[in-house]
Amino acid sequence: MERRDGKNIIFLVTAPSGAGKTHLVTCAVQELNAEKTIIQRVRSFTTRNKRIGETDDAYDFQSIGWLIAQKEADNIFEMNQLGDNFYGHTKSQLNETLRMTHAINDVSEHAHQTFKDAGYEVRSILIVPKDTVLARDIEPARARDDDARREIHVPYDLIVENHFRIGGAEQAVKTLVEYIRQFTLIE
């Protein structure tokens, strides 16, 4: 399936730590692919340790040695440091995915402008959590990272509220899917 002008889009989703962005992106991808709107998650790499109960859906967990090898091979598209850890994308995975399909990823604020400056067709989405205690409220390191990221201005194309009550995530996924669908379906 092609976009109206033929160029695949990457949807970049940002939110504070613990706001539900990984869950919402996973559900949106499943729903869109079930209805034949082909979209693939582009996984970011990170050098941080996997959190308890975390899957490999959003991140490619790597070592500093791997990161150094990728830099030496000139395969790092963008990268930033949050706390003691690095996050980013490799050129090879990003370009391979976008050659075949639309893509979506949950990213920090740093990535939005980098993607746009490189000529990618980007739609920037912010998830705003409601009715919850965020991870930042119980983990000081994540709070510092969130505060630093908030200083970066991103002109968002869509802002989605994620309510942490019955039906809240479903409504957020519906909003996300409806937005993505308008760019990915041929009428």
DOZAVO-131622 format. One record per residue (C-alpha): x, y, z. Coordinates in steps of 0.001 Angstrom, whole numbers, plus 500000, padded with zeros to 6 digits. Example, Ala and Ser with C-alpha at 12.3 -4.5 7.8 and 13.67 -1.06 7.14 Angstrom:
BEGIN
{rec {512300 495500 507800}}
{rec {513670 498940 507140}}
END
This chain:
BEGIN
{rec {500000 500000 500000}}
{rec {501428 503421 499089}}
{rec {500918 506850 500497}}
{rec {499276 509370 498187}}
{rec {502604 510905 497114}}
{rec {504523 507619 497308}}
{rec {506940 508609 500114}}
{rec {506784 506530 503267}}
{rec {506251 508377 506539}}
{rec {507860 507824 509914}}
{rec {505558 508629 512819}}
{rec {507641 509693 515836}}
{rec {505900 509320 519193}}
{rec {507176 511125 522287}}
{rec {505987 511135 525904}}
{rec {507326 511441 529437}}
{rec {508693 508275 531040}}
{rec {505893 505914 532037}}
{rec {503200 507641 529955}}
{rec {502330 504470 528020}}
{rec {503910 505312 524653}}
{rec {505413 501861 524057}}
{rec {502090 500153 524818}}
{rec {500111 502572 522637}}
{rec {502522 502223 519706}}
{rec {502419 498415 519969}}
{rec {498600 498375 519981}}
{rec {498368 500869 517101}}
{rec {500752 498814 514944}}
{rec {498743 495646 515632}}
{rec {495446 497325 514769}}
{rec {496744 499019 511609}}
{rec {498400 495855 510319}}
{rec {495240 493838 511025}}
{rec {493345 496134 508658}}
{rec {496053 495910 505975}}
{rec {497605 499323 506623}}
{rec {501177 498113 506699}}
{rec {503323 499939 509206}}
{rec {506399 498657 510989}}
{rec {507972 499698 514247}}
{rec {511561 500884 513856}}
{rec {513362 499850 516998}}
{rec {515775 502273 518595}}
{rec {519004 500954 520008}}
{rec {519962 501596 523598}}
{rec {522898 500789 525824}}
{rec {520747 500700 528959}}
{rec {519772 497492 530692}}
{rec {516388 495970 530011}}
{rec {513850 496830 532705}}
{rec {511989 494105 534574}}
{rec {509195 492753 532372}}
{rec {510319 494745 529330}}
{rec {510271 493063 525914}}
{rec {512445 493690 522846}}
{rec {509574 495392 520974}}
{rec {510811 498973 521296}}
{rec {514557 498618 521803}}
{rec {517515 496741 520451}}
{rec {519550 496382 523659}}
{rec {523241 496718 522855}}
{rec {526642 497130 524479}}
{rec {528966 500117 524310}}
{rec {531285 497930 522187}}
{rec {528522 497428 519612}}
{rec {527851 501178 519604}}
{rec {531526 501964 518983}}
{rec {531598 499471 516082}}
{rec {528483 501059 514531}}
{rec {530013 504531 514839}}
{rec {533239 503340 513220}}
{rec {531193 501837 510367}}
{rec {529350 505182 509972}}
{rec {526029 503425 510612}}
{rec {524632 505749 513306}}
{rec {521853 507974 511988}}
{rec {521145 509785 515235}}
{rec {522031 509247 518856}}
{rec {521649 511042 522151}}
{rec {522602 510407 525721}}
{rec {520105 510360 528557}}
{rec {521769 509830 531898}}
{rec {524466 507194 531482}}
{rec {522805 505545 528493}}
{rec {522743 506105 524748}}
{rec {519676 505885 522512}}
{rec {519422 506178 518745}}
{rec {518872 504650 515319}}
{rec {521119 502972 512814}}
{rec {521026 504108 509198}}
{rec {520720 500553 507917}}
{rec {517611 499580 509902}}
{rec {515868 502893 509366}}
{rec {516396 503021 505605}}
{rec {515580 499337 505106}}
{rec {512255 499764 506906}}
{rec {511247 502982 505141}}
{rec {512085 501528 501728}}
{rec {509379 498921 502319}}
{rec {506700 500555 504456}}
{rec {505593 503373 506716}}
{rec {507240 503301 510132}}
{rec {506553 504299 513700}}
{rec {508784 504631 516710}}
{rec {508697 506032 520199}}
{rec {511603 508458 520557}}
{rec {512938 511276 522707}}
{rec {512456 514871 521661}}
{rec {516018 515020 520284}}
{rec {515186 512778 517328}}
{rec {512359 514783 515732}}
{rec {514445 517560 514202}}
{rec {517230 515170 513189}}
{rec {514781 513117 511123}}
{rec {513271 516222 509529}}
{rec {516680 517748 508725}}
{rec {517677 514508 506983}}
{rec {514692 514770 504638}}
{rec {512463 512083 506111}}
{rec {508698 512576 505935}}
{rec {507929 512929 509657}}
{rec {504758 513246 511687}}
{rec {505435 514183 515313}}
{rec {503062 512879 517983}}
{rec {502998 513636 521712}}
{rec {501353 511334 524265}}
{rec {500115 513269 527309}}
{rec {499439 511056 530337}}
{rec {496416 511726 532517}}
{rec {495255 510175 535804}}
{rec {498503 508395 536735}}
{rec {501686 508520 538721}}
{rec {504490 508663 536170}}
{rec {507738 506754 536362}}
{rec {509424 510137 536745}}
{rec {507612 510565 540064}}
{rec {509255 507484 541563}}
{rec {512618 507353 539744}}
{rec {514722 510532 540136}}
{rec {517024 509704 537194}}
{rec {514086 509424 534808}}
{rec {512693 512702 536168}}
{rec {515992 514478 535388}}
{rec {515993 513040 531863}}
{rec {512361 514106 531310}}
{rec {513112 517623 532570}}
{rec {516092 517970 530215}}
{rec {514070 516682 527241}}
{rec {511205 519071 527965}}
{rec {513547 521972 527133}}
{rec {513565 520838 523482}}
{rec {510773 522410 521443}}
{rec {508999 520029 519086}}
{rec {506102 521278 516932}}
{rec {503747 518318 517323}}
{rec {501307 517384 514591}}
{rec {499086 515487 517035}}
{rec {498667 515437 520807}}
{rec {497007 512334 522264}}
{rec {495769 512092 525852}}
{rec {496319 508703 527466}}
{rec {493958 508317 530418}}
{rec {494918 505601 532873}}
{rec {491360 504549 533600}}
{rec {489012 502047 531993}}
{rec {488876 502656 528253}}
{rec {491557 505353 528299}}
{rec {494281 503440 526452}}
{rec {491757 502157 523928}}
{rec {490639 505718 523160}}
{rec {494268 506860 522821}}
{rec {494994 503984 520414}}
{rec {491874 504846 518405}}
{rec {493012 508483 518097}}
{rec {496514 507388 517063}}
{rec {495211 504878 514500}}
{rec {492746 507356 512958}}
{rec {495510 509920 512571}}
{rec {497956 507475 510973}}
{rec {495284 506030 508702}}
{rec {494640 509404 507026}}
{rec {498237 509419 505718}}
{rec {498589 505763 504833}}
{rec {495422 504766 503003}}
{rec {494645 505469 499371}}
{rec {491100 506716 498951}}
END
